[in-house]
């Protein structure tokens, strides 16, 4: 207590344990019972654990064998140890997750799937004095992971971070630790700017000033404004170049903060369609007329939705690259491993009101009819009344006119639309803004029986008028719907029409050391597995602008920035949101005139993407899949986007190959795998040559980078 009376410790050194608190079933049973550990998936493991509890595991798996008499008792004892271990882990997790106002000790790191190293790191920060210093070794995730972002923001924004040096264990600094493990030496103490270094493999490399760089609090706020976590740079030059990129190009989505609204210029919404494990009961092993292929991440690449296909010769689980001869056939379509019902795809992607989607999913016919009436009446009213006040003054007469035009709604009471205010009813309408609690033909006004009338809620009416803007899915001319059967058929047709005819998605699996990190593609209408997250833009973003977004996601300069963010193998949404992406209003008409024809030619190589081509105003045949031509088009786009990003030719040279600018011994790499693959295939680093030649052609025009360029 005397230490804390003086403000805390002057010096803390440590190497905390790196253990997840949550019990890992696979690890537990690897030591306790191999039959459970060998389960192929979570569902099978759960079944085997249940049999273990009954003392019947081995008997269920091997009924033909003889079993010792004490086997059942031993299995039950193993299960009891499992339950005890799980309860201890759950109790520790509850303790770690207690909020500060509840007396919790870990308000910054007691979130998500807690690891003990994070709890120790927060404890160290709590016990050192204001002028004290602490040095400890923890996984690098302390600075980069979403679950520890609050802790890192606290030490980085609060001037408590002195240095962070990241190491890879490839050279066995810790022989007992996996060689792929990344850890860091973290130093806490008062400092105006923290010093960083990443990808060290030996402690002697700390002396190399080219590997070290400083970042101030405002750098974190600009580069990672949502999480305030640490970007991962290999060198000082990478840090400086990335800072300049983010000074010019904003992040894809800046999340709302206290006092500041969300900034999402593309109106981006991330979504996954089918979970490959949890939704596996929906997958079919053979095609059917009412089914669509299920795309998996390995099947796509940049500008290529036919990258890989599954074999149909008994090797259904083996994916292989699509041969060039097949890609040159515009009628060729990849074969997936699974197919899914088309209606299920529509239900998961259609831009329809939630109530209508829910009713269609449940096949609840009365609810479908009511939801169709709600959608159509919203469209009817919005076309005739400009404001909520005007609509209130004509509400019931408009309902009557709507029912006359759409006979299927005749059996519905207008109060069923959710427009009534929470006020007592009256026995007579007190104005046109009162709605009958009965269908038109059932309204009664007799001496003994009268229909109740409810005043409409202005807010509900205003929301109704907004429905057509949020869901612009109705045909230009709405057909007359005679009865419930016609309403059901209309809803099913609308479900299909409101589902996108093409998607934009990216591979969830991403590594900074692969040939490319961010791999995004246009996909035809299909089922899509969860390892291809989908990007949905707001309806206000034109298809032409979406083509520019696709070009941006495939640009070399964008991929370079992404490589500074991806430290593991997953392109999480929190990373994607903080990548530098040009907003829609950054593109001039001349920019789009340069970009769109090239993106179109690169993507539209098969008939199954005809809707995508039509959305861009092109009604011709698919473009030939010519690898040399495609390399040239991609290089032109790379050079163009580099200019839009505000880069110089020297910056672009560095991005393509740091060694070409800084020397062979410079401690950074960008597209090393791409370079080596092309040197092996073409005898040169072809991308580097083509991109720089394209840059020089653009520069030779002596115009602003947004000057249009014709496709040769």
N, C-alpha and C positions, 0 to 999 in steps of 0.2 A: 504493500500500500504506500510505503514511503516513495517508491519509484513514481507512482502515478500522482502523488502529491506534488512532485517536481515536474510533472508534465509528461512522463513516460520515459521509455528507454532511450539511451543515446545511440545504441547500436544493437541491431538484431540480425543474426545470420541464421540461415536455415535451408533445409532441403525437405519440404513437406511431402507427405505421402500423396500419391496420385491414384486414388481409388474412387470409383463411382459408388455412391451410396445405394442406389437402386440395385437390388439383387439381380444379377444376370443369370437367368436360368441355365443357359448353355454352359457357362463356366461352372456353376454349382454342380450340375449333373455330370460334367466331364470328370469330376473327381469322385462323384457319389454313385452314379449309375449310368453306364455307357448306353444302355438301351434307350433311355430318355434322351441322352445327349445326341444320339444318332438320328433323332427324328428329322424328317426332311423340311418341315416348316412349323410355324407356330401352332396351327390347328392340330397337326399330328402330335406335337409335343404336349399340348394340353390334354389330348386323349390319353396319352401314355402316363401322364402325371395322375390322371383320374384312376387309371388301372393300378398305378403304384399305390395309391391311397387304399385301394381295395385288397392289396396284396395279390393281385392277379396279373401283373404286367407280363411276366415271363410266360405265364400260362396262356395269355391271349396271343402273344407273338409266336410262341412255339408250342402249340397244343399237342403236337405229335411226340414231344419229348417227355421223359420222366423228370419230375421236379422234386427236389429234396423237401422233406417235411417242414424244415424251418425257413423255407424260402419266402413264404407269405409274411411271416413275422418280420423278417429282415427288410422286406420291401416296405412294410408299414413303418418300421423304424426310420428308414431313409426318408419317407414322406414326412414324418414328424420333425426330423431335422430340417427339412426343407421349409416347412411351415414356420418353425422357430426362427430360422435365418431370415425368412421373408418378413416376419413381424418385427424383428430387430431393425432391418433395413427400413421398413415403413415408419417405425417410430423415429429413427434418426432423420428420415426425410421430413417428417412433420416438424421436428425440432428445428431443422435447418430452414424450413420455409416460413417460420413464424415472422410476421411483419414487425417492424420496429415498434409500432404503437401497441403491439401485443406482447412486448418484451423480448422480441427476437434479437438475436445477436448478429444476424447476417442479412441485413436489409439490402445489401448490394449484390451478394453472390448466392443467396438462398432462393434461386429461381431455376425453373426448368429441371433438367436431369443433373442434379448437383454432384460435383466432384470435390473430394476433400481438399485438393490443392487450392481450390478457389476459396474455401472457407478459411484455410490457414492464411492465404494472402490477405484477406480482409482483416483477420485478427492481427496480423503483423502491422497493418496500417493503423489499427486502433491503438496499439500499445507503444508505438514509437513516439518520441517527443517531437515537438514542432521543429526543432533544429536537429533532430536525430537522423540517422541513416539506417537503412535496412537493405540487405542483399540476400536474395534467395533464388533457388532454381525451381521453376515450375514449367509445365507445358506452355508453348507459345500461344495456345488458345486463350490464355488470360488476357491477351491484347486483341485477339481477332474474332473470338466466338461471340455469338449473339447472347448466350446465357451469362457472359461476364462483362457485357458492354457497360452496364451501370458502374461496375467497379473501375473499369479502365477509364471511363469518362470522368469519374471522381478524381482519380489520381492525375490524369492528363490535363483536365480543365482546371483543376485546383492547384496546379504548380507543385504537385507532390512527386512527379515522375522525373527521375534524374537520368536513367538510361535503361535501355532494353536491348540485349544482344541475343539474337536467335541462332540456335545451332541445330544442324541436322546430325543424326547419329550414324551417318553412313561410314565413318571411319572408326566407329567403336569407342567413342569417348566414355560411354557407359556400356561395358561389354554385356551386361545382363539385360539391357533395354533393346527393344526392337530397333533395327537399323533405320526404319522409316519414321521413327519418332522424332518430333520437333519439340525442343524445349528452349527455354531462354534464361538468361541471367538478368534478373530484374532488380533494379536499384531504386529505392525510394528516398527522397530527400528534397529539400527546397531547391528548385531550379527554374530559371526563366524559360528555358527551352530544353527539351529532353534530347539525348543523343540515341540514335538507333543504328542497328546493323542486323542484317538477315542473311541466312543461308551460310553461316560459318560452319566449317567442319573441323577446325582446329583452333585452339585458343591463340596461337601465334598470329592468326589472321586479323585479330583485333587491332594490330599495329598498322594495318593497311588503311590509311585515311580515305581511300577511294570507296571503301565499303561502308563508311560511317557517314551519317548525315543527321541533321537536326530537324525537328518538327515542333512548331509552336501550337498553342491551343487553337488558334484560328485556322491552322492547316487541317486539323482533324475536323473542324466544323465545316470546312469547305469540301473536303474529299469524302468524308463519311458523316454527313450531317444528321442522319437518322440514328446511327448507333454510336457515333464518336469513337469507334474502334480504330485500330491501327492498320493502315495499309502496309503491304509487305513489299519492300523495295530491295533489290539486290545491290544497288550502288547509289552513290550520291547523285549521279546524273539521272538515274531513274526517278529519284525523288523530285529533283528540280523540274524535270520535263513533265511529270504528272501534275505537279502543282500548277504549271502553266496551262495544261489542258483544262483542269477544273476551274481555273480563273476565267476561261472563255466559254466552256460548255457546261451546262447545269446537269445535275443528276437526273435520272429518269423520273423518280418520284421523291419529292421532299415531303416527308411525313409532317403532319400537324404537330406543333409544339405549343406550349403555353403562350397564348396570345397571337400565334401565327397559324393560319389555315394551311391545309395540305396544298402543295403545288404539284399538279399532275397534268401537264399540258396535253399529253396524249390520251388522257382518260383511261389509262391502262388498268386492266383488272387481270390478275393472274388466276389461273384455274387449272386443276387437273381433272381429267375426264374419268378414266378407269384406273383403279388401284389393282396392280397385277396380282396381289395376293387376296385382298379382301373382296374383290369383285370377280374372282376366278370362276365362280359358279355361273356367271353370265357368258362365259367364253365357249364358243363352239370350235371343234377341231376341224370341221369341214365347212366349205362355203354353202350358202343357201340364198335363194332369190331375195329374201327380205333381210339379209345380213350385209354388213359392211366389214372390210378388213380392219384389223386392229394393229395400228402402227406402234412399234417399239423404238426406243431411242437409237439403237444400232442401225436402224433402217434409213436414217436421214443424215444429210450432211449439208454444208453451206450450199445454197442454190441447187439442191439436189434432193428430191423426195424419193429417188430410186437408187439410193446408195447401196443397200444390202437387201437380200431377199432370203426367205427360208426355202429349203429344198422340199420338194413334194414327192420324194422317192423313198419314203420311209425314214429319212433323216430330218424329220419335221422340226426338231429342236436345234438344228445346225443352221446358222445364218452364214451366208457367204456374199462377197461383193458381187454386185451386178456386173456382168461382163460388158465391155464397151459395145459389142454388137447389139446387145439387148437395149442399151440406152439409146442407140441410134434408131431404134424402132419406136415411133411415137405411140404405137398401140400397146406397147409392153407395159404391164403393171406388175409390181412386186407381189410376191406371195407372202402373206403373213403367217405367223405361227397359229393365230386364232382369228376368229370372226366374232362379231357381236351383232345383236339385233339392231337394225337401223333405227327403230322407234326409240330404243334406249339411248342412242346417240342424240336424237332430236330432243329427248327429254332433258338431257344434260347440257345442251348448248343453245336451245331456242331462246330468243329474246322475247319472252312473253311474261305477262304479269305472274307473280308467284302463285296467286290463287288459281289461275287457269292451269299452270304447270302441275300444281299439286293435285288438282282434280283429274287431270289427264293421267298422271302417274297412278292414281288410285282407281282409275276407270269409274269414278263416281259420276254417273250420268246427270243427276239433278244439279250437282255442283258445277259440272262442265257447262250445262245450259245457262246457269246463272252467271258464270264467269264470262261466257261469250256475250251475254246481254250487257254486262258491265262494260266490257271492252268496246262493243259497238255503240252503246249509248254515249260513252265518253267521246268517241269519234264524232257521233251525230251532234252532240252538244257543242263541242269545240269548233265545229265548222260553222255553227250558227250564232254562237254567242262569244263575244270577245273577252269578257271578263266574268269573274265569279259574281259580281253584283248584278250584271245583266242576266246571267244565267239564273240567279235566284228569282228574278222577277218574271221568268218564263218557264220555270222548272217543270211544273206538272203539265202544262200544255205541251211542252216539248216531249215529255214522256209519252203523252197520248199520241202525238204525231209519230214518234218513233215506233210505238206499238203498231200503229196503222201501217207503217212501212215494213215492219218486221213481225209478221204474225206469230212467230214462235214465242215472242215475249209476252203474248197476250195473257198467259196464265201466271205471270209473275207480278208480285206486288212491288212497286217502286221502292218501298222501304227495305226490301231485301238487298238492295244495292249498297247498303251501308252509308246512306246519305242522311239519315235522320239524326236530329240533335237529341241530346239526353234531357228532353223536357217532357212534361206530362202531355198526353194527347188531347186533342179536342174532338168534339163530335161533328164539327163542320170545318171545312177548309177556311182558314183565315187569310188566305191569299195564295197566289200562284206558287209560293215557295213552300207550301204544305203538301205533303205526299200521303196518299191513301195507303193504309195498311192492308190493302186487298188488291187483287187484280182488277183491271178496268171493268170487266163484266160482272164482278162480284161486289162492286161498291154499292152499299145500301144507305138510304136516307129516309127510312120509314119512321113512323111514330114509336115503334117498339124496338127495332134493330137498326143500328147505325154503324157505319164504318168509322174506325178511329183514324184521325189524321195527325200526322207528326210534322212539326216544323223541320225544314232541312237545315243541316249544319253548313254554314258558309265555308268553313275550312275543308270539309269533305267535298263540297262542290268544287272548290278551287283545286283540290288534289285530283278530282275526276277530270278536270280540264287539262291537267298536265299529262295524263296517261298517254294520249297520242304522241306527245313529244318524246316521252321516254321509251315508248314501244311503237315505233313507226313501221308496223308489220302488216297492216291491212292493205288489200288491193285498192287501186285507185277507185274502182267502182265496186262497192260492196254488194254482193248478190242478195236477193230477197230470200230469207230463210223461213220456210213455211211452218216447220214443226220441230219437235225435239230431235227426231232422227236426222233432219237436215242440219240442225245446230251441231250435233255430234260429229257428223261428217265434215262440216266446215271447220270445227276445232281440230280434227286430225289433219286436215289439209293445211291449216294454219301452222300447226306444230312443225310440219316438215318445211314449210316455206320460211318460217322464222328461224330455222337452224342455218348457220353459215354454210355456204357451199364450198368454202375453203377456210383453212386455219393457218395461223402462224404460231409455231412452237419452237422451243429450244431444248437441247439435251440438258438434262439435270446433271448428268455426270460430266465434269469438266475439270481439267488439270492444266496448270500453268506450264507444264513441261511437255504437253502434247503438241502435235503439229499446229493445231488451232485450239483455242480455249472455248470461246463461245461459238456454238454450232447451232444456228437457227435456220429454219427452212419454212417454205410454204408447203402446206399439205392439202391434198384433196379432202373432201368430206369423208370422214372415216372415224372409227373408234381410235382413241389415242391413249396409250398407257401413261401411268403417272410419272415415268421418267422423261416424258416430254411435256413439261408445263406449257400451257397455252397462254398467249397474249391476246386479250380482247381490248380493242380501242373503243372509245366512246363513239356514238353514232355521228357526232359532229366532225369526226376525222374522215376526210375523203380517202377513197381507195388509192388515189395517186399519191397522197402523203404516206399512206401505209407502205407503198412500194419503196419510198425513200427511207422509211424506218427499217425495212428489211435490208436495204443497202447499207445503212448505218451499222446494223448488227453484224454484218459480214466484213466491215472495213478493217484493215490491218491496224489503223491507229486506235480504233475502238478496242480491238482484241488486245492490243498492247496494254491499254489501261486496265482491262479486265484481269490481265495476268498479275497486276500489282495487288489485286483484291482476293483472288482465289488461292487460298493457302492449302486447301485440302483437295477433295475429289468431287465436291458438290457445289453447283451454282445455286445457292440458296436464294430465296426471294429477297432476303434482306441485303444480299450482295447485289443482285440484279437491280434493285431499286436505286442503288447508289453508284451505278455506272454512268459515265458521261455520255448523254444522248442528246443530239440536237433536237430542239422542240419543233413542232410543225411549222410555226411561224418563222423559223430560221431559213426556210426554203423559199426562194423566189421562183417565179414561173420559169426563168431560164435555168435555174438549178434543176427543177423537175424535168425540164426538157432534155437535160443531159442525163439524168439518173434513170428515169422511168424506162426508156427504151432498152437500156442495158440490163436493168433488173428483170424486165419482162423477158428478154431473150435468154437470160441465164436460167430463169425459173420455168418458163413455159416450153417444155421439151416433150410433153406427153399429153394425150387427149384428156386424161383425167383431171387436168388443171385448166380446162377450157373455161369454167366459170371465173377463175382468177383472171385469165386473159381478157374476158369480156368486161370484167369490172374495171379494167384499165383502158377500155375503149378499143381493144384489138379483137377483130373477128377473123383473122387469118389462121392458117395451120400452125401447128407447133414448130418451133425453131429446131434446126438440126443440132444434135449433140456433138459438137466438134471441140475436142479438148484444147486445141491450139487457139481457136477463136475464143473460147471461154476464158482461157488464161489472159488473153489480151483485154477482154471486156472487164474482167475482175481487176486487172492492173489499172485500167483507166478509172474505175470507181475508187480504188484505193488512193490514187493520187488526188482525185477530186475531193474525197472526204478529208484527206490530210489538209488540204487547203481550207476547207470549211472549218476544220478544227483549229485553224490559225497556226499551223506548223510551218516551219521552214524546210527547205530541201535537206539541210544538214540534220534537222530533227528526224525527218523521214528516213534518211540513211541510217541514223542511229537505231530507230525502231526496227528496221529490217535486219540490221546486223551491227551491234555495238562494236565488234572488233574492227569493222571497216572504218570506224571513226576514231575510236579510242585506243586501238592497238589490240593485238592478239591476247595479251595478258590481262585485259580489263575484266574485272570481276562481275560481269553481268552477261546475261544471255536473254534473248527475246524469242526468236523463232529458229532456234538451233536445229530442232528436229525437221522442220520444213526445209531448212537450208541443206542439211545432210541428205534428206530424201531426194531433193531435186538434183543435187550434185551427183548422186548415184544414178538417177534416172536420165538426166539430160546433160551431164558433164559440166553443169554450171548451176549457180543459184538463179534460176530463171525468174522467179518472182521479183527478186531485187532488181534485175536488169529491166524487166518490163515496167515495173512501177516507176522507176526513176526516169525511164524514157517517156512514159506517159506524163510525168510531172514536167519534164522539159518541154513537151509539146504544149501543155497548158500554159506554161510560162512564156513560151514563144509568141503566144497570141497577144501578150502584153495587155491583157484585160483583167478585170476583177475575176476571182475564182468562180463566180457564178455565171460566167459567160458560157452559153450553150455550146456543145460540141457535137458534130454529126457523127454518126456511126459509119465507119468505112465499110 
